[in-house]
Amino acid sequence: MQWCSALAVLALLASAIAQDGLVGTGPEAAAALDSDGECMAEYGVAAGGGCALSALQLRANKQQQQEQEKEEEDERQQQQQAQQSGEQEEKDQEEETEEPRAERLAPRNASLLEEMYSTSAKCFSYTGGSCISEHCAPYRHAQCHLGKCICNNGCAGADGKCYHQHNRLVAKGVLLRNAKYHHYKMYFQRMSTFGQMKTTRASSWMNMAQDKFDIYEVPGSQFGHKEYFLASSKWSDYVLGMKATTGTALSPFGAYAVNLNKKGGVLDTWGPTNIMLRVCETATGALQIGAKMADTNTIWAYVHHGSWYVYGSVSTPGWGGEWTLEPAVAKGTFPLCGR
């Protein structure tokens, strides 16, 4: 009788589990049935109802644990997505409210001169023209600023006009060796009261590159001649220029180191004419270097006996006024002298 009762209870429980969908055919259901069989074997038929109940609880607990783990995993994923979404919103808000970086904006208080006036041997924007009492000459295509005719986004040529091109690099890091005193070469002095150019026979490594030049060809021409910047390879703001010695030497003119950043100042009376130099090739293959300033003859750089300074000659300078490039450039790079 008890055996029949146990079987009836088991049948009812099995029917209820099947209807609720708790019994499956997977590994969990098999484990539960095995557990139920072990219980019956150990405690006998009399404990059949209790064994069936234990199997049911085991299955229910395991499924509940799996559902809880799934819910926790879903919650973690939602939290991560919410956190990422919040960080992206904060980043978007920062980008919307962030002020543009300084380098993207033109300086508000920068003068027009700083924005458009280039002072380098590669591009020099000051044409030499004045607009203190009148407008810049139309042929210059320049703009007036602080009494000077400046190239707007362009470079001044030898003829005082503005060009939308940079000066052309002809030679880089070359030495200017004197043809008469061939052991001596021209150099920019590190320390000098008047900044006059000098010659030295010391090696380049001892001079620390003070004797090296970069030569740029300027667009346009003056009086039919091409002109050039002879810039210091060591100090790019300085170029070779011709100026009056103003009583500091017996010769009326000399070759000087000229700071391009100071050109066009109140005391500058020559403009670009004393730094845009004429360079021509002699019959011997050497070079003559000079400046055509105002109505004067071309003033040629030369070295005379008894001094290692470089002076300017308004007449034919002779062999002391010829210079050779080292390393040499191709013949015909510069126009011939006497033309």
Phi, psi and omega in degrees: 000317178295323179297319178294322179296319180296318179296321179296317180297317179298319180297316179297316180297319180297320179295319180294319181295319180296320180293324182278355179075022182273337181265129178237181179257008184274191182296325181297317180295320179297319179296320180295316180295322177297317178299321179295320179295321178296320179297316180297320182293325185278318188254350176093178183292331182298333181266013184305318181296318179295321179296317178298322179294321178296318179297319179296317179296321178300314180295318182295317180296318181294319179293321179297320179297318179296318179296322179294318178297320179296318178297319179295320178296317177298321180294319178297317179297319178296320178296319178296316178297320179294320179295315178298319179296319179294319178296320179294321178296318178297320179296318179297320179294320179296320180293326180288324184265347182292138178284146179301146180294155186296324184289344179276347183250144172288137181301127187295325184261008179291138180285160178298327180298317181293328183281330189239352185261106178267131182235069176220162179293336178286328179202114180244119192268348182279119184280343185095351180281153180244144178227032179291316183251349180206170180290159175297141180302136183303327184294341181284333186057040184245168176246149181272129175211123180052039176082005181240148177268111188246143175282123178277110181058039179209182183237142180282140178262177181296335181269007179080010178263163178265137179233142178268059177202153178276161175293148185268127178285120182262318180213146183229131175066038182262157175262148174250098183264134181288136184288327181280313177252077193291348175280350186251142179226152183285147178207158176274125180284140177287315180236119180205138181294316184250353178076021181286143179290150184222169176244154181212153175255003178293151180292160184297323182291331175285329178281351179056044175068014177287348182256015181253142185235148168248128184250126180242134174272130183269141178293160181077187180208159177237123182054036178081006182246140173288153179229160190218154167261131173251095187263153175287131176290333182275317181240096188294343180279352184250140177228163175283133179216160178254135180215164174287142181284345178049048174083002180276354179206167178290327178285141182288335182231156178211166177265133186227158170276124185245128178277117182295332181291342181257000177291143181087008178285180183298323183272358180272110182258351186262338185066210181283352188295336182265359178240340171274102193260152174270129177235124182224159183259131180275176180294335180275356181093356177278176181243148167248141184234124183207174180228135175261101185252120178054231184263009180282163171292167177296131181261116186262136178285133181206165176243128179249167185297138176092359179209145178257009173280157179260124181246179180241133180247133179271358177240191179292119188282347183078197184294331178291350179257015177248144185226146177244142179273142177222113002288158183288153175256169182297142178297136183094000177298322179248151179293159180286145176288154178086008177249000000 
